């Protein structure tokens, strides 16, 4: 009795690499969808491509597999920094250093003292 012959499937084609690569790229797309810094409505894309190059005598073929994913870039965010001289060096700070002096001057003029 002849044993059934194994046929090619996604799980055994290219040494099983297809499923492994797909799982990695799929996880990257899901992480990109979950990233709050990306556009939630933008479409992501995953493409599996197979190239089949038959042997000249048609007895077989070389199969090349590639997987391409397209995620969405992080959305642009803007902010402000303030420049302050510290000795001979300029540094960037997140809050206006002059702003605290304004509030200190108002508090002193109103007679309020910090506790």
C-alpha positions in Angstrom: 0.0 0.0 0.0 1.4 3.4 -1.0 1.7 6.0 1.6 0.1 9.4 1.0 2.6 12.0 -0.2 3.1 15.2 1.7 1.9 18.3 -0.2 3.2 21.8 0.1 1.4 24.1 2.5 2.1 27.5 4.1 3.4 25.7 7.2 6.1 23.7 5.3 6.9 25.9 2.3 10.3 27.6 2.6 11.2 25.6 5.6 8.4 27.0 7.7 9.7 30.5 7.6 6.5 32.0 6.1 4.4 31.6 9.3 7.3 32.9 11.5 7.7 36.0 9.3 4.0 36.5 9.1 3.6 36.3 12.9 6.4 38.9 13.4 5.0 41.4 10.9 1.4 40.9 12.1 2.5 41.6 15.7 4.2 44.8 14.4 1.0 45.9 12.7 -1.1 45.3 15.8 1.4 47.2 17.9 1.2 50.1 15.4 -2.6 50.1 15.6 -2.4 50.2 19.4 0.1 53.0 19.4 -1.8 56.2 20.5 0.7 58.3 18.7 -0.5 57.1 15.3 -3.6 57.9 13.2 -6.2 55.4 14.5 -8.1 55.4 11.1 -5.1 55.0 8.8 -4.9 51.6 7.0 -2.0 49.3 7.6 -0.9 46.8 5.0 0.7 43.3 5.0 1.7 41.8 1.7 2.9 38.2 1.3 4.6 37.7 -2.1 5.7 34.4 -3.7 7.8 34.2 -6.8 7.9 30.9 -8.5 10.7 30.2 -10.9 10.2 26.9 -12.7 13.2 24.7 -13.6 14.0 24.5 -17.3 12.8 20.9 -17.4 9.7 21.8 -15.4 10.4 19.1 -12.8 10.3 21.6 -10.0 10.6 25.3 -9.2 12.5 27.6 -6.9 10.1 29.5 -4.6 11.1 32.9 -3.1 9.0 34.4 -0.4 8.9 38.0 0.8 6.7 39.7 3.4 6.2 43.4 3.4 4.3 45.4 6.0 3.4 49.0 5.9 2.6 50.7 9.2 1.6 54.2 9.9 4.2 56.7 11.1 3.9 58.5 14.4 1.9 61.7 14.1 3.8 65.0 14.4 3.7 66.7 17.7 5.0 70.2 18.5 6.0 71.8 21.7 7.9 74.8 23.0 11.2 75.1 24.7 12.8 78.2 26.2 16.4 79.1 26.0 18.4 80.1 29.0 22.0 81.0 29.4 23.9 79.1 32.1 27.4 80.5 32.2 28.8 80.3 28.7 26.3 77.6 27.6 22.8 77.9 26.2 20.3 75.2 27.5 16.7 74.5 26.6 14.2 74.3 29.4 10.5 73.2 29.2 9.0 76.2 31.0 9.7 80.0 30.6 12.1 80.9 33.3 10.8 84.5 33.3 7.3 83.3 34.0 8.1 82.4 37.6 9.5 85.9 38.2 6.1 87.3 37.1 4.2 85.3 39.6 6.7 86.0 42.4 6.5 89.8 41.7 2.6 89.7 41.8 2.7 87.7 45.0 5.1 90.1 46.7 3.1 93.1 45.5 -0.1 91.6 46.9 1.5 90.9 50.2 1.2 87.1 49.8 4.0 85.0 51.1 4.7 81.5 50.1 4.0 79.0 52.9 
